[in-house]
Amino acid sequence: MIHMNEVYETNQMILEDNLDVRTITMGISLLDCRSDNLQEFCTKIYDKITGRAKDLVKTADYVAKEYAIPIVNKRISVTPIALAAGFKNPEDYIEIAKTLDAAAKAMEVNFIGGFSALVQKGTTEEDQALMLAIPEALAQTERVCSSVNVGSSKAGINMDAIRLLGKIIKELAEKTKAADSIGCAKFVIFTNAPDDNPFMAGAFHGVTNADTLIHVGVSGPGVVKKALEQCRGKKFEVLSETIKKISFKITRVGMLVGQEVAERLGYPFGIIDLSLAPTPAIGDSIADILELMGLESVGAPGTTAALALLNDQVKKGGIMASSAVGGLSGAFIPVSEDQGMIQAVERGSLTLEKLEAMTCVCSVGLDMVAVPGDTSAATISGLIADEMAIGMINNKTTAVRIIPVSGKKVGEYAEFGGLLGTAPIMPINSFSCQEFINRQGFIPAPIHSFKN
Amino acid sequence: MKRAIITVVGKDSVGIIAGVCTYLAEKQINILDITQSIRDCFFNMMMIVDITPQMENLSDISEELVKLGEKLNVKIMLQLEDIFDSMHRI
């Protein structure tokens, strides 16, 4: 029998500490929509998405009500479009993006992910066309998210793609200049991208997945923070155990909600992604957790170790709670979406270089980082290459979501609003890497890729 | 049987339990267990109920309980029991 104190503990997490199900994401395969004709392809994908997802929002909202736990976002991920579409003209991909946007709006989901290409081992004509279409596609749509996987521990890094994407990001920033280059907030570059990630902007439905799946992403930095308030001055072992236990509890709730939604929609449950994802709301911050561990401000020496501990214990708690843990699962450190991170940048304690070090031990990478608008394409490519190298060598997912805010300088802010938050523009090392980036070809796969 | 937990929290006054129980009786919802305490004039109650007869209308019942809570000057929440089982039981 459930005890009163257990009921109050759960409800306190929900009502006071911002525990929520961050996203229910429906993954839909578009591989069966192939066609030589663009219009036919667009009709097919629109029909398939709107057919599969027609009850998604309604069902998720109903389940949320039954358990009195908020399900903040309802989203859709699809097969990487470069694989599903097979067209070679960038113009065609802009049409496809508009179709995806229309489907997302019709289904009332806030994002649709999968305007993507996987080019770690080489770029096909379709991949190239999709990448060239990204600036216009994201500028002309509202809810489409895009990603490109440029590297993996097995294949190495496609430096030609990185060189191109530096320019693409600049172009995308310029095209969405009026809204502080918001287009770049919907585009992410990966190494070792998980193909079942429910979180945006990097969600896509990998080709090895079943036709339609329901994934769930849970979050709860506020809950972890609350639990750690009881651990001031205690040993690291106590700190670790506390994080692990609370992660277990959060994951179990997410699992229940995800499975319930999947069952009612009649599609298989995919994975649960337990990621401590901050929001701009006060108290919903990863930086606050790190500071509660004993740092004066995020970025201080010790930050990487604190984040490593947090990330690892979150994963351990999650793994114990569910056998379907997938996606990114860990701690996100997006700057613009985390009030504590923003403050750390303002105080001068958190720099881009320290963030890069932190990405070696967190679950993603350089996320929602704004840099001056006059940053060169080569410098952006250099930054991407660094981050991808970290992922490749360490067998982990790394990502870059960087916003060179057109027309703005260090000290100014980019305002995105909503979950994307406010980004302080950070200084970036101004020494050139042009000659390095201009080289053609691939960085070969690392020695530990040869495990057969 | 599908069980749900109803929590009632707020400042103590006359008729809170009566109000909630009358409503539940009207809706044919059987009460299986009640735990209640008052600390510093603060009213705390948890009920375990059999929600089976109203599973189809759970959303409406939930909203009506919130409204009843406003009338009684307390906060009422209804949740399926599974969420607590999942979180607190292995």
Interface residues (C-beta under 8 A of the other chain):
Chain A: M1 I2 M4 E6 V7 Y8 E9 T10 N11 Y62 K65 E66 Y67 A68 I69 K249 R252 V253 M255 L256
Chain B: I5 T7 D33 T35 S37 N44 M46 I48 L58 S59 S62 M77 L78 Q79 L80 E81 D82 I83 F84 D85 S86 M87 H88
